[in-house]
Amino acid sequence: MSYRSSSLAAVFCTMALAATCVAQSYTSFNIVQSNDPYTATAGWTPVNVYAVDVNNDGIPDIIQDQGQTSAGSVTGTFGVSIANGDGTFKPAVAYNYPPGVLQSPMTFGDFNGDGKIDIAMSAGNRTIAAYLGRGDGTFVNPWYSVIPMASGQSISGFAPLVAADFNHDGKLDLAVVGGNTPSTSGTTTVYIVPGEGNGLFSQSIGVLSAPTGINSTSSAVQTMFAGDYDSDGNADLAIAVTTGNNQGETASTTVHVLYGAGNFAFEDTAPINFAGPLLLNSGDLNSDGYTDLFALDSNSYRLDTYYGQAGRTFADYTQQLPQVFFEGFGLSVPHVLMADFNGDNRMDLATLATDYSGTMYMLFFLATGSPGQFDLQTWNVPNPMRNPSATGDLMMPVVGDFNHDGKPDWEIVNVFVPGSQSIFYTGLNTTVGQLWADCDYPTTGRGVHVCSPVATSGGAVNFNATAHSFGSLRKMELWVDGKKLAEQHHTWGGNAWFSLSSTLSPGTHQGAIFAADIDDTLQLNQFSFTVPSSCAAPGSAGVHICAPVNGSSTSSPVTVMASSTVSGTLARMEIWVDSTKKYTETNSTSLSAAVVIPAGTHTVTVFAVNTSGTVWRAASSVTVP
């Protein structure tokens, strides 16, 4: 079933820039549902939900952090639900928390260097538990590491922890929060915990001291992110530290940005000071290679954006919002999602919102050409999601490409009363006519997939590639014959894409595409290609397909080469296989791409469209054994 934006979007649009509302492309989604029982007499009631690819197939799976019995008591388990690849998920497999732990924020990465994703969490006191992954969606029993901390401190079970390689030794490290018990006494300290490369940890380095928690059941550190806020290739930290008032509520929030030197040393800055709580997240919102910060202020109904820039400073912007409530259940999961939801090559934001009647909506902040300014679109979630008061709660959404079509989707867990099953609702992105990555993402959790150029390419060479990472990607680079040609920053979480057209001399060339995380962890795909004289364009308006030859047989991926002649100005060229669009080129009247095609006989059609909407096409039949 498909659901589109509500009429409220038009009202919200008037609050943004009028010029951008006219041309903005809005999103649409199709909802698919997965039932998720814990047992016949118990249900999942997560506080945190994570989207992470645990079985290395390139599609995010779901981890939720607690189950409840029919009597409402917490079971001390977390659940791993494997994605089916169509937006649905298998019922969760339960894993026991460490003894005495009922719930704990998690972080993810390859902590033992075997190419498989693992889970790290607090195990109570000064202990870290690492659940090492087998690469098939299952995990071994946890390995435990006890780390040193200041007298009286233990790892906070309420605060987030993050993973990055802070010293460039190829071993994943952690940033954790230590505090006293109760958390309103003593001090709070953020520690870097160096990884040993085998899933174990034994040292700690204090990098920030903070006030005590706002009450006895929370930490002073509410959110923490790893990023590269000054774009120097060293992992930094952004840490939101709160103070409390006499009622145990948040009185103020200070965001510390600790700029890393690549050797466990940091420069502490405090660029954001705010009276009250902030729903904060982090990512490269304007795709310039500098990690940014963005926050929802639910007290003043504002969206605050902070764009990282040179000189270790931020450019800040504020946009007033309608008076809705912004949901925020999780202990450590970000409250604001970031991805290009409408395919216009600008990163957007999204969150879950509630109006005064108690009805819930997905609220999208669609980026415009002006920094810090967004068009707003509401999207009506279907019943029974819309009024969860009678059916439980909706947990904060997570973002990911849950059906591997290159478009960002979202997923929400509807938590029911204890003893009932929870339900996954996945919003599969059905927005059409827009541009996302012109290349399929890798079918592994980590890797670089080069779609173009292929072994033979035209004079105007089109380079298209995508990447997945266990960490947060910052950039992709293209090198040809030992020289760097370009660097791009189309990244959202562990996903990135690259697209460039460049004219090269005829002959054989050596290419390399790098993908770099925020800590400069690198992935590489090397390839060679030959630039012939050209794939000749037709003498009159039309399309000429040089490959595949009509009626030919070839293995997949299939090399598609074509050139076009158009009247006026070219808008785009497209490759379609049967009724599915596989590739788009907007910079050149020639294209070359490797297209994955299943076995059988298919029709490959290449379209050329000018800015007036005139269409030319040519088709070629090809058989894949």
N, C-alpha and C positions, 0 to 999 in steps of 0.2 A: 504494500500500500504506500502511496506517495502522499506527502504533505508538503505544502508550500508555505511561504511566509504569510503571516496574518496581516490584516489591514492596518495594524498598529505600526507596521514598518513605514507607511507613508507619513504617519504622525511624527515618528522619530526622525524621519529624514529631514523634516523641516528644521530640526535643531542643528543639523550639520550644514556644510557649505552648500548653498543652493546650486552652484554650478556643477558640483560633483554628483548631486542626486540624480540629475538628468541621465547621465551616462552610466551610472553604477550598475553592475550586473549582480543580481541577488542569487542566493543559493537555494537549492532544493534537495530534498533527501527522501529516500525510501527506507521505511522502518522494517527491520527484521528482528525477530524475537527468539531468545533462547531461554528455556526453563533451567533453573540451576538449583536443584535440591541438594542439601547437605546429607541428610539421611531421611528416612520416613518420618522421623519425629523431631528433626532439627533443621534449621535454616541458616543461611549465611547472612550476617549483619555487619558488613565491613564498615570501617571508618575510613580506610584508605583503599583505593583501587588503582592498579598500575597496568599500563599497557607496555608489554615487553616481549620480544620474540625469544622464547625459551627453547624452542625445538628447531631453530636454525633453518626455517623455511622462507624467511623474508616477510612473514605476516605476523603482526603483533598478537600475542596471547594476553590473557587477563590473569592477574594475581590480585586476590582480595584477602584482607588480613584478619578476619575472625569469623567463627561460626558460633551459633547459640543453640542450646537445647530448647525443647518445648517449654521448659520452665523459665527460660530467659537467661540462664547462666551462660557465661562465656566458656567455650570449649578449649581454648588454648591451641587453636589450629589456624593455619592459613590455607587458602585454596588456590590451585593452579588450573585454569581452564584453557585448553588448547583450542586455537582458532581452526574452524573448518575451511576457511578461505572464501566463504560467501557471506561473511558478516555474522554468522552464528558461531557458537562455541560449545564444546563438549562439557558435560557436567564436571565441576571442579574435583580434582584429586586433592585430598586433605593431607597436609604435612603438619607434624607437631612442632610447636614452638619449643625453644629450650625450656627446661624445667623451671617452673615458677613464673614464666612469661606468658601473659594472656594476650598481649598485643604489642607490636613494636614497629616503628617506621623502618622501611627497607631502602636499600640502594642496590644497584646492579652493575655488573661488569665482569670481565674475565680476570679473576684474582689469582689464578694459578697458571695463566699463560698457555692454556691448552686449546684456545680458540672456541671455547664454549662459555656461555653466559652463566654467571653465578649470582647468588644472593648474599648480601651481608646485612646484619642487623645487630642491635644490642641484645645481649643475653642476660642483662642484669649485672649489678655491681660494676666491675671494670672489665667485663668480658664482651668480646665480639664473637658472634657466631657466623661462620661462612658455610652456606649450603652450596657445595660445588655441583655444577650442572653436568649431566651426561651428554648434553647436546640433543637429546630426544624429547625434552620436556619434563624429564624426571631429574631428581636431585638426590645426592647421597646424604647420609646423616651428617649433621653439622660438625664442623671442626671449630674448636674453641681456642681463642687467644686472650690472654689476660695482659692488659697494658697498664703502665704506670700512670698515676694521676696525682694531683695535689691531695694532701691529707684531708680525709673526710669526703672526697668527691667520688662519684661513680658516673657511669655513662647515663645520660638522661634518657628515660624511656618515652618521653613525650616530644623530644626534639628530633628534627631530621638529621640524617647523615648523608654525605655525598661522596662520590668516588671520582678521582682524576689522578693522572700521573703528575704530581706537583714538582718532581725533580728530574724528569726526562731520563729515568733509568730503565724505562720499559716495564716497570712493575707498578700496578695500580695501587694508589694510596687511598686513605679515607680522611675525611674531616668529620669529627664527632664533637658532641657537646658534653662536657662534664659539669656536674653540679652537686650540691649538697642535698641531703635528705633531712627535713622537707626542703623543697626547692626555694622556699622563702627565706632560707638561712644561708649564710656563707656567701660564696661567689659562684659565678658561672664562667667557665672557660671553654673556648673553642680550641680543640687540639687537632693537629695533623698527625695521622697515624701511618707511618711509612709501611708500604707493603713489602713482603719478602719474596713475592713472586710465586709462592706455593700455596696461597690461601691462608697464610698465617701472618700475624702481626705481633710485634713485641715492644715497640718503642712508641713514644708520643712526644710531640713538641707543641707547647702552648703558644698560640698566635694571637689570641684576643681574650681580654677579660671583660666581663659584662656584669650588670646588676643581677640580683636574684630574680626568681620567677615571680609572676604577678599573683599567683596563688599557690596553694600546696599541691595542686595537681597539674601544673603546667610549667614549662620552661621559659626563661627569659628570651631564649632564641626560638622564635616561632617558625621562621623559614630560613633556608640556607640553600644557595645555588652555587655551582661552579660555572665559570664563564671565562671569556677573554675580553674584558671590558676596555682594555687599551690596545688590543690587536697586536700584541708583541710575541705571540706564540707561547706564552707562559700561562698556566692555569691560575685564575684569580678566584676569590670567594666574594659573594654578596650575602650578607647576614643581616636579617631583620631582628633587632633587639628591642624588647618592649619593657616598659615599666608599668607598675600597677597603682591603683588608687585604693582607698580604704574599703571599697566594696569588692575588691578582688577583680576589678575590670581593667582593661588596657587603658592607661593614661596617656602614653606616648609611644611612638615607634621611631627608632633611629636605624637607618640602613647603613651599615658599614660595608665598604668595598675594600677588600684586602688585595692589593695588586701584587701578584707573585713575581719573584725574581728567578724562578726555575730551580731553586736550591733550598726550598722550605722557608725562605725568608720572605716577608711580606711588608708592604707599606700600607698602613691603616689610614683610610679616609672615611669621612662620614658625610656624604653628599646629600642625604635626605633626612630631614627631621620633621616629624609629623605628630600632631596632637590627636591621638586615637589610634585605632587599628588600621592596617592596610592589608588588602588581599593582593599579594605580590607574586609576580612571576618574572622570568628572565628568558631572553632569546634575542636573536638578531632581527629586530622588527623591521629595519629598513635595508637589510641585506647589503651592508657596507663592510662587514668583517669585524665590526665592534659589537660585542654583546650589549644589549640594552636591558632596561628594567621597565616594567609597566605594572600599574597597581590600580585597583578599584577602591575608592573611598566611599563606603556605604553610608557614612554619616552625612557627608556633604553631596553625595550623588555626583561623583566626578570620576573621570578616567584620567590618571596622571601617567605620562610617558616620559622616560628619561633615556635619551639616546647617547650611548657611549661615543666618545670622540677623542681625538689626539690630546695629549697633555693631561691625561687621566682626569678628565672633567666630563660632565654630562650636560646636554642641552635638554631642558625640561619644558613640557607643554601640558596644558590642562584643558579638558573638554567637559562642559557641564552635561549631565545626563538626566533622563527622566527619573521620576521618583519611584524606583522599584527597589526591591531588596535583592541583594546578591547572596547566593547561598555559599556556605563555606564549612563543610563538615570535617574534612580530613585533618589529620595531625600534620601531615607533611606533603600531601599532594597539592600541586599548584591550583589556585582557584580560577585562573584565567588561561585558556588554551591559546596557542599560536600556531597558525598554518595559513596557507593561501587557500581559503575555502571556496572562492569564486573564480580562481584561475586567471587572474589578471596580472600575475607576476608581482603582486604586492602581498606582504604578509598581513593577515587579519587576526583578530582576536575573537574569542567566544567564551561565554560563561553561562551558568544556569541562574535564572532570575525568577523572582516571585512578585506578582503585583499585589495590590492591597486586598484583593478578593481571595488571595491564597493560591491563585492559579500559577503554575510554573511554565516558563518559556525557556527555550534556548535563545540567548541574546547574542547577535553577531555584530562585531565592530569591523566594518569593511573599510580597508585602508583607501585613502584618497591620495592625490598627488601632493598634499600638504602635510608636513610633519605634525604628528599629534592630533590630526583631524580625521574622523571616521564617520561614515554613514552607518546608521544603526538599522538592523533588521531583526525583528522578532520572528521566531519560528515556533508554531504551536506544536508542542509534543502531544502525541495522541493519548487518548484514554487507554488504560487507567493511569497513565503517567501524570496527567494534568492536575488531578486533585489527589495527591498522595496521602492526605490526612486520614482517609479511610483505609488505605492500603499500605501504609508504611511510609518510608522516606525515599527520596531520590538522592543517591550519592553524587558527588561532583563528577562531571563527565571527564573522559580521557579521550585523546585524539590519536589516530593512527590510520593507516591504509589497511582496513580489515578485509578487503576483497582483492587487493593487489592490482588495482586498476590505475594507480598513480594519483588518485584523488584523495585528499584527507577526509576521513570519516570521523564520527564521534560515537562514543558508547557510554551508556548510563546504566547503573545497577539500581533496580527498584527493590528496595529492602522491605519485606513484609513483616508482620508480627512474628514473634518467636514461634517456631514450630512449623512455619510455612516456608515454601521455597521462595527464593529470590528470582528475579527475571532480569536478563540482559536485554536491553533495547539498543540496537545499533542503527545509527543514522547513516546509511550508505549514500555517498554524495552522487547525486544525479544531475548536477549542474552541467549544461551542455553548451557547446559553441565557444568554449574558452580554452586557454593554453595552460597545461601543467607541464610536467616533464615530457619531452618528446622521445622518451626512451623508457622502456620498462625498468622498474627497479630490480635489483638483484634478488634472486630466489634464495638467498642466504641472509642470515642476520647481520653479517659483516662482509663487505666486498665492494668492488667497483665494476660496474657493467658498462662497457663501451658499445654503443649501438652504431655509431658512425664516427670516423670513416671505416669502410670495410676494406678488403684486400685491394680493391680497385676503386678509385674515387675520381670525381670530376675536377676540373681546374679550380673551381670555387669549392673548396673542401668544407663540408659541414661536420663539425665535431659535436657529438651528443653523447652524454654519459650520465649515469646516476650512481649513487653510493648509499650504502647502509653502514651504520656503525653501532657498536654497543654503547658508545659514549655520545656526546653532543658534537656534531660536525660544525666546523667554522668556514671551510672554504674547499674549493676544488681548483686545481691548477692544470693547465695544458702546457706540455713541453714538446717541441718538435726539433729533432736533430740537435739535442742538447741545449736548446734555447727556450726560455720561457716565453710563451705567446700570450697567455691570458690567465687571469685569476678571477673567479666568480664566487659569490656568497649566497646562493639560493639554498638556504638551509632551514630545516625545521626539525629540531630534536636530532635524532639519529638518521635523518634523511637529507639528501642533497642532490641537486641536479646541475648539469653544465650544458650550455648550448652556445656555439660560436660558428660563424662562417668566416673563412679566411682563404685568400688566394695564394696558392703555393706553386712553385715551379714544377714542370713535369719531371718525373723520376720517382725513385723509391725513397721513402722517408721513414724515420723511426719516431714513433710517437709514444708519449707517456702521459697518463692522467693520474694525478695524486688527489687523494682526499685526506684532509687534515682535521682532527678533532680540535677542541678548544685548548687542549694541552699539547698540541702539535704531534700527537700520535698519528702516524702516516699509514695509508694504504696506497698501493700502486698497481696499475694495470698498464703493461707495456704492449705495444703492437706495432706492426709495420704496415704501410700502405703505399700504393703506387698511384701517382697522379698522371693519367694519360693526357693526350692533347685536349680532349674534351668529349663529352657526350653531346653530339651536335644538336642544337636547337632546331626546331622546324622552321622552314623558310617563311611560313605564314603563321598567323595566330593558331596555337594548338599545343599539344603535348607530345613529346617523343620519348618512349620508354626504350632505353638501351638494354636494361636487364630487369627482370628475367626475360629471356627470349620467349615469345609466345609459343606455347605447346611444349616447352622444355620441362625437364625433370631435374630437380636439385634438392640437396639436403637443407634442412633448417638449421640456423637462420638463413633466410633468403636475401641475397643482395638485390636491392632495388635501386636502379639508377635511371634518372630521367631529367630532361630539360624541357623548358617551355618558352614559347613566345606569346606575349600578351599585348593587347592594346591598352594604353594608359599605364597605370602603376600597379605592380603586383601587390596583392594583399597577402596571399599565402599559397603554398602548394601542400597537398595532402596525399598520403598513401592510405588506401583502404584495402583491406583483404575481405572479400565478400561484402558483408554489411558492417564491418567493424573498422573504425579509424585507428590506424597504428602509428602515424607519424605526421608531424606538421613542420613545414619550413617557411619562415617569414622573411628571411634576409636575402634570398637568392632565387633566381629563375631556374636553378638546377639543384638537384638533391641526390644524395646517396645515403642509404641507410640499410642496416641489417635488421630484418623483420622476422620475428619468431612466428612460424606458421605450422599448424599441426599437420599430421599425415593426411593425404588425400589430394584431390584436385581442387584448386581454388582459383578465383579471379582476383588478380591484383589490378586495382584501378588507381591511376594518378590524376589528381585534379589540379588545375591552376585557376585561381580566382583573382580578378583585379578589384581595385577599390570601389568600382561601380557595381560589383556583384556579378559581372559576366563570368561564366564558368566554361572552361575547356577541359576535356578529359581524354584519356587513352587507357586501354585495358590490355592485359596480357594474362593468358592462362598458364598456370604452373602446377606441376605435380610434385608433392613431397612424398618420398617412399615411406 
